Amino acid sequence: MAVPKRKMSRSNTRHRRAQWKASVPQLTPCPCPRREMVVPHRACAHCGLYKGRQVVDQP
């Protein structure tokens, strides 16, 4: 396992961590009439549709 030989300074640590940014999730409209925004490749939480098919039973 790699082990650092010297302590990394606060400045270098903060410069490195500054690149760790959270990104906004990409959303696409669901094909149902309500057009709910959903994360791609996931079933719609509102209607249970995925690629135009009913995959989850919704009450």
MODELLER restraints for C-alpha pairs under 7 A, 6 or more apart:
rsr = mdl.restraints
at = mdl.atoms
rsr.add(forms.Gaussian(group=physical.xy_distance, feature=features.Distance(at['CA:26:A'], at['CA:39:A']), mean=6.27, stdev=0.5))
rsr.add(forms.Gaussian(group=physical.xy_distance, feature=features.Distance(at['CA:27:A'], at['CA:37:A']), mean=5.73, stdev=0.5))
rsr.add(forms.Gaussian(group=physical.xy_distance, feature=features.Distance(at['CA:27:A'], at['CA:38:A']), mean=5.27, stdev=0.5))
rsr.add(forms.Gaussian(group=physical.xy_distance, feature=features.Distance(at['CA:27:A'], at['CA:39:A']), mean=4.81, stdev=0.5))
rsr.add(forms.Gaussian(group=physical.xy_distance, feature=features.Distance(at['CA:27:A'], at['CA:40:A']), mean=6.45, stdev=0.5))
rsr.add(forms.Gaussian(group=physical.xy_distance, feature=features.Distance(at['CA:28:A'], at['CA:37:A']), mean=5.37, stdev=0.5))
rsr.add(forms.Gaussian(group=physical.xy_distance, feature=features.Distance(at['CA:28:A'], at['CA:38:A']), mean=5.48, stdev=0.5))
rsr.add(forms.Gaussian(group=physical.xy_distance, feature=features.Distance(at['CA:28:A'], at['CA:39:A']), mean=6.30, stdev=0.5))
rsr.add(forms.Gaussian(group=physical.xy_distance, feature=features.Distance(at['CA:28:A'], at['CA:40:A']), mean=6.29, stdev=0.5))
rsr.add(forms.Gaussian(group=physical.xy_distance, feature=features.Distance(at['CA:29:A'], at['CA:35:A']), mean=5.10, stdev=0.5))
rsr.add(forms.Gaussian(group=physical.xy_distance, feature=features.Distance(at['CA:29:A'], at['CA:36:A']), mean=5.51, stdev=0.5))
rsr.add(forms.Gaussian(group=physical.xy_distance, feature=features.Distance(at['CA:29:A'], at['CA:37:A']), mean=4.42, stdev=0.5))
rsr.add(forms.Gaussian(group=physical.xy_distance, feature=features.Distance(at['CA:29:A'], at['CA:38:A']), mean=6.11, stdev=0.5))
rsr.add(forms.Gaussian(group=physical.xy_distance, feature=features.Distance(at['CA:30:A'], at['CA:36:A']), mean=5.23, stdev=0.5))
rsr.add(forms.Gaussian(group=physical.xy_distance, feature=features.Distance(at['CA:30:A'], at['CA:37:A']), mean=5.97, stdev=0.5))
rsr.add(forms.Gaussian(group=physical.xy_distance, feature=features.Distance(at['CA:30:A'], at['CA:38:A']), mean=6.31, stdev=0.5))
rsr.add(forms.Gaussian(group=physical.xy_distance, feature=features.Distance(at['CA:30:A'], at['CA:44:A']), mean=6.67, stdev=0.5))
rsr.add(forms.Gaussian(group=physical.xy_distance, feature=features.Distance(at['CA:31:A'], at['CA:52:A']), mean=6.64, stdev=0.5))
rsr.add(forms.Gaussian(group=physical.xy_distance, feature=features.Distance(at['CA:38:A'], at['CA:44:A']), mean=6.02, stdev=0.5))
rsr.add(forms.Gaussian(group=physical.xy_distance, feature=features.Distance(at['CA:42:A'], at['CA:50:A']), mean=6.72, stdev=0.5))
rsr.add(forms.Gaussian(group=physical.xy_distance, feature=features.Distance(at['CA:43:A'], at['CA:49:A']), mean=5.51, stdev=0.5))
rsr.add(forms.Gaussian(group=physical.xy_distance, feature=features.Distance(at['CA:43:A'], at['CA:50:A']), mean=4.70, stdev=0.5))
rsr.add(forms.Gaussian(group=physical.xy_distance, feature=features.Distance(at['CA:44:A'], at['CA:50:A']), mean=6.60, stdev=0.5))
rsr.add(forms.Gaussian(group=physical.xy_distance, feature=features.Distance(at['CA:47:A'], at['CA:58:A']), mean=6.18, stdev=0.5))
rsr.add(forms.Gaussian(group=physical.xy_distance, feature=features.Distance(at['CA:48:A'], at['CA:54:A']), mean=5.75, stdev=0.5))
rsr.add(forms.Gaussian(group=physical.xy_distance, feature=features.Distance(at['CA:48:A'], at['CA:55:A']), mean=5.85, stdev=0.5))
rsr.add(forms.Gaussian(group=physical.xy_distance, feature=features.Distance(at['CA:48:A'], at['CA:56:A']), mean=4.55, stdev=0.5))
rsr.add(forms.Gaussian(group=physical.xy_distance, feature=features.Distance(at['CA:48:A'], at['CA:57:A']), mean=6.31, stdev=0.5))
rsr.add(forms.Gaussian(group=physical.xy_distance, feature=features.Distance(at['CA:48:A'], at['CA:58:A']), mean=6.20, stdev=0.5))
rsr.add(forms.Gaussian(group=physical.xy_distance, feature=features.Distance(at['CA:49:A'], at['CA:55:A']), mean=5.90, stdev=0.5))
rsr.add(forms.Gaussian(group=physical.xy_distance, feature=features.Distance(at['CA:49:A'], at['CA:56:A']), mean=6.97, stdev=0.5))
